[in-house]
C-alpha cells in the first residue's frame, strides 16, 4: 500500500486514481491553481476532467489533506502544507506566493481582542509586496 493510499484511508476517503494523482501533484510543492493541477494530473492519468479535479480538491480540503488559499484578486490556489497555521506572502507584480512560518509557532499565531464567542483555532494572514524578480525588473525600468 502506498503512502497516498494510507493517507486517504486514514481520513476515511476512498482510494481512487484521481485522488492519488492530485495528492502526488500537491506533494511536489507549490501553491497551484486548478488549471495547473489538472495539467499535471493529466500527465499521470490518461483522462480526467477539470470538474473531477475540483471534486478531489474539495474532498482533500475537507479531510485536511490540502489547503485552499485565496489571495485577493487571484484564483484559488491549493497546497499540501496543512495543519501548521503558516501564512503567505504574495507578489503584487507576478502573483508568486511563498510560505511564511507562524510568527509565534503555535496556532493561532495571533490573538484577537475579541472572538465574539468563536473558538479560534487558526489565523490566516497574507503579506503583500514585490518578489526579488519584480523588484529587479522595477529597478531596471526606473
C-alpha positions in Angstrom: 0.0 0.0 0.0 1.4 3.4 -1.0 1.7 6.4 1.4 -1.0 8.1 -0.6 -3.4 5.2 -0.2 -2.7 5.1 3.6 -3.2 8.8 3.9 -6.6 8.7 2.1 -7.8 5.7 4.1 -6.7 7.3 7.4 -9.0 10.2 6.6 -11.9 7.9 5.6 -11.6 8.6 1.9 -11.9 6.1 -0.9 -8.7 5.5 -2.8 -9.1 6.5 -6.4 -6.6 7.1 -9.2 -7.5 10.8 -9.5 -7.2 11.3 -5.7 -3.8 9.7 -5.7 -2.6 11.7 -8.7 -3.8 15.0 -7.1 -2.0 14.1 -3.8 1.2 13.4 -5.8 0.9 16.8 -7.6 0.3 18.7 -4.3 3.1 16.8 -2.5 5.6 18.1 -5.1 5.1 21.5 -3.6 3.9 24.9 -4.5 0.7 27.0 -4.5 -1.1 25.7 -7.5 -4.1 26.9 -9.4 -6.6 24.2 -10.5 -5.6 24.5 -14.2 -2.0 23.7 -13.3 -3.0 20.8 -11.0 -5.3 19.4 -13.8 -2.5 19.7 -16.4 -0.1 17.8 -14.0 -2.7 15.2 -13.2 -3.3 14.6 -16.9 0.4 13.8 -17.3 -0.2 10.9 -14.8 -3.6 9.7 -15.9 -5.0 9.2 -19.4 -8.1 11.2 -18.8 -9.5 13.3 -16.0 -12.0 16.2 -16.2 -11.4 19.6 -14.6 -14.6 19.0 -12.6 -13.1 15.8 -11.2 -10.0 17.6 -10.1 -12.2 20.3 -8.4 -14.2 17.4 -6.7 -11.0 15.8 -5.5 -9.6 19.1 -4.2 -12.8 19.7 -2.3 -12.7 16.2 -0.7 -9.0 16.6 0.2 -9.5 20.0 1.7 -12.5 18.9 3.8 -10.4 15.9 5.0 -7.5 18.2 6.0 -5.1 16.8 3.3 -4.9 20.0 1.3 -5.3 23.7 1.9 -7.2 26.2 -0.3 -5.8 29.7 -0.2 -7.5 32.7 -2.0 -5.3 35.8 -2.3 -7.4 38.8 -3.1 -7.7 39.3 -6.9 -6.3 35.8 -7.6 -7.8 32.4 -8.4 -7.9 29.9 -5.6 -4.6 28.0 -5.1 -4.0 24.7 -3.3 -1.1 23.3 -1.3 -0.3 20.2 0.6 1.2 22.0 3.6 -1.6 21.8 6.2 -2.2 22.0 10.0 0.7 24.2 10.9 -1.0 27.6 10.7 1.5 29.1 8.3 0.9 32.3 6.3 1.7 33.5 2.8 3.5 36.4 1.1 2.2 37.3 -2.4 4.0 39.4 -5.0 1.9 42.3 -6.4 3.8 42.1 -9.6 3.7 38.5 -10.8 1.5 36.8 -8.2 4.2 34.4 -6.9 3.3 33.0 -3.5 5.7 31.9 -0.8 5.1 30.4 2.7 5.7 32.4 5.8 6.1 30.4 9.0 4.0 31.4 12.0 5.4 34.3 14.0 4.9 32.6 17.3 4.8 28.9 16.4 1.5 27.9 18.0 -1.9 28.0 16.4 -3.3 30.5 16.2 -0.3 32.8 15.9 -2.4 35.9 16.5 -4.8 36.6 19.4 -7.8 38.7 18.5 -9.0 41.2 21.1 -12.5 39.7 20.8 -13.7 36.4 19.4 -17.4 37.1 19.5 -17.8 33.7 21.2 -15.9 31.8 18.5 -13.3 29.1 19.4 -10.5 30.4 17.3 -8.0 27.7 16.1 -6.3 29.4 13.1 -5.2 32.8 11.9 -4.8 33.5 8.2 -2.5 36.3 7.2 -1.5 37.4 3.8 1.6 39.7 3.4 1.9 41.6 0.1 4.9 43.0 -1.6 7.2 42.5 -4.6 9.3 39.4 -5.1 13.0 39.7 -5.9 12.5 39.3 -9.7 9.8 42.0 -9.8 12.0 44.3 -7.6 14.8 43.9 -10.1 12.5 44.5 -13.1 11.2 47.7 -11.4 14.7 48.9 -10.7 15.7 48.3 -14.4 12.6 50.1 -15.7 13.2 53.1 -13.5 
